[in-house]
């Protein structure tokens, strides 16, 4: 996922451990997933606040080459400039660096569990 890696590298998506999600602009995430080969299948935005700003939304795409499905669900916060975005690919959450083998709490030495 080169485009998502590019967003991370440029600080345009940041892992928030306490929320278990990404602080990012939803449109950046959607554009990156599209650039990485996922074609939009579904998009919905919810507007339920007085200021008419979307409270959140969902996007889903399919990579027709591999059959992989990517989803992005986001929640806009009143006081946060970026949304909290939760990304999954084939049902597996895309997390920050905390899930790399050397940080996996289920592995004692970073090797096989």
C-alpha positions in Angstrom: 0.0 0.0 0.0 2.4 2.6 -1.3 0.0 5.6 -1.2 -0.9 5.0 2.5 2.8 4.6 3.3 3.3 7.9 1.6 0.7 9.6 3.8 2.4 8.1 6.9 5.8 9.2 5.7 4.6 12.8 5.2 2.8 12.9 8.5 -0.7 13.2 6.9 -1.9 10.1 8.8 -0.8 9.5 12.4 -1.5 6.5 14.6 -3.3 7.3 17.8 -2.8 4.4 20.2 -5.4 5.5 22.7 -8.1 5.5 19.9 -6.7 2.5 18.0 -7.1 4.5 14.8 -5.5 7.1 12.5 -5.8 10.9 12.8 -6.2 11.9 9.1 -8.3 13.6 6.6 -10.8 10.9 5.3 -10.5 12.1 1.7 -6.7 11.6 1.9 -7.3 8.0 3.1 -9.9 7.3 0.4 -7.7 8.8 -2.3 -4.7 6.7 -1.1 -6.7 3.5 -1.1 -8.0 4.3 -4.6 -4.4 4.9 -5.8 -3.4 1.6 -4.3 -5.9 -0.2 -6.6 -9.2 -0.2 -4.6 -12.2 0.8 -6.6 -15.0 2.4 -4.7 -18.1 0.2 -4.0 -19.8 2.1 -1.3 -19.6 5.5 0.3 -21.9 7.1 2.9 -21.6 10.2 5.0 -23.7 11.0 8.0 -24.8 14.5 8.9 -26.5 14.7 12.3 -25.0 17.7 13.9 -26.3 21.2 14.2 -23.3 22.7 12.3 -24.1 20.5 9.3 -20.5 19.2 9.3 -20.6 15.4 8.7 -20.4 13.4 11.9 -18.6 10.6 10.1 -18.7 8.3 7.2 -17.7 5.0 5.6 -16.0 4.0 2.4 -15.4 0.6 0.9 -13.4 -0.5 -2.1 -12.5 -3.7 -4.0 -9.2 -4.5 -5.6 -10.5 -6.4 -8.7 -7.0 -7.8 -9.3 -6.7 -9.5 -6.0 -10.3 -9.6 -4.6 -9.1 -7.7 -1.5 -11.7 -5.4 0.2 -10.6 -2.2 2.0 -12.8 -0.2 4.3 -12.4 3.1 6.0 -14.7 4.3 8.7 -14.3 7.8 10.2 -15.6 9.9 13.0 -15.2 13.7 12.9 -14.6 15.3 16.3 -15.7 18.8 17.2 -12.4 20.0 18.6 -10.1 17.9 16.4 -8.9 19.3 13.0 -8.6 15.7 11.6 -11.0 12.8 11.8 -10.3 9.5 13.5 -10.1 6.9 10.7 -10.3 3.2 11.2 -8.9 1.2 8.2 -9.3 -2.5 7.4 -8.1 -4.6 4.5 -9.8 -8.0 4.1 -11.1 -7.6 7.7 -7.7 -7.0 9.2 -7.2 -3.6 10.8 -4.4 -1.4 9.6 -2.6 -0.4 12.7 0.4 1.8 13.5 3.9 0.4 14.2 2.8 -1.3 17.4 1.8 -4.5 15.6 5.1 -5.1 14.0 6.7 -8.4 15.2 9.2 -6.7 17.5 6.3 -5.0 19.3 3.9 -7.9 19.4 3.0 -8.6 23.0 2.2 -12.2 22.1 5.8 -12.9 21.1 8.5 -13.0 23.7 11.5 -12.4 21.5 9.9 -11.1 18.3 10.0 -14.5 16.7 7.3 -17.1 16.2 4.6 -17.2 18.9 
